[in-house]
Amino acid sequence: MTSPWSPRRDVSPETSRLLIERAHDEFVQGNPTDPRLLDVRPLVRESWRRSLAVLVGAEAPPPLDLSAADLEEYRRTHPLAGVLEMIRALLLPGDAADAGVAVAVGDAAGRLLWVEGDRHVRALTGEMGFVAGANWSEAAVGTAAPGTALTLDRSVQIRGAEHYNRLVQPWSCTAAPVHDPETRRIVGVIDVTGGASAVTPQAQLLVDATARAVEGELLVARLRARAERPSPARARSRPSTRAMRSMLRVLGRDRALLEVATEGGDTVIELTARHAEILLVLATHRQGLSAETLAELVYGPDAAPETLRAEMVRLRKVLERTAPHLVPASRPYRLAAELETDAQHVLSLLDRGAHRVALAAYRGAVLPDSVAPGVEEVREGARLALREALMAEASAEVLLGYADTEDAAEDVEVLRLCLSLLPQRSPRRAGLVARLTRLEA
């Protein structure tokens, strides 16, 4: 019988499991060259290394990032909320309470939003923190199917002893990421957890197929909503009563994305650099701005308001077609509806103490190529807020993750703080010392 546990074909599954357990023990105790690591799949070895690099605890429960109230609100607006019935039908047919597996649906940051399925499996996995609201990203719990699938952006199977966290090693799991059907951005992850039946080739095919079916359903719902959308003239004469949530994504992007969620589906458009700058400045100045002030924040000192007014005409035409509720009012220029930004979302997470999630959500600088004074102000404010919060309150593992970002790669103060937080025998110390030596040379 071929062992699914490792590349070796001359050992039984049980022997292979013991080899992986011993390799894991050696690895977490600081012996990364132990020959038994050759019996571990490369995918798993690399995940172990990433887990060790961010100081994931080998026996630590996952953090609970979302309170009951936050979880309920987040579920309501999440893109996968509308396809839960499809996921249940495909992965939990019949009596879900006796399915033999637990099915979890999480967001792009690895936080579990829904956990359903077999009552007994859910009770047992709940003891290790496999519950809604918990963070199962690779940076939080190490090697596990949900987080590793998100990290690699592909379907993944993790069997028992391959898990980095010993609390999870009694279980096996298969997970696949779900993408936005138009932008291909990851919007979530689907996971099946249980015994040996959760990691068969058939299980991986089924989870993969479910993720693709969900993406297809998201696209169909979006196209249907667009077909049913009234013309701009009708939209202005008869305001929609449907609930709307708008998000401007500007982190790590030169061309911002505007996402509009309605009862009928989601719409995503890519904005020009100038339109992104205007919307970001208006979103962060809810009280409104005069034409002169807005022109200065977008174009720089001594800018002519006439230049701004011409651009506002073009922006209004774009928004009338795609997001009429966001068409700016004038005198002063302001947004009538709330427009969230992913930069503000990061700041909100920092205020709540969710440092690990905030770091995961921080995709990079705000509109990095923009030289608009208003954008530079938002960019520097977000960068400083993240840096100060992490340096003041974050754990060593989160701070180490921050040190590996572009923002902190050459920040001597951050690197020195990381070094002071690491135990003397940590394998990360040598790399930090080398970086500091180079920067201070």
Helices and strands as residue ranges (DSSP letters): H 13-28, G 35-39, H 42-53, H 68-77, G 79-83, H 84-91, G 96-98, E 101-107, E 112-117, H 119-126, H 138-141, H 145-152, E 156-158, G 160-162, G 166-168, E 172-179, E 186-194, G 196-199, H 201-228, H 232-237, E 244-249, E 257-262, E 265-270, H 273-283, H 291-299, H 305-322, G 324-326, E 340-341, H 342-351, H 355-361, H 373-393, H 396-403, H 412-421, H 428-440
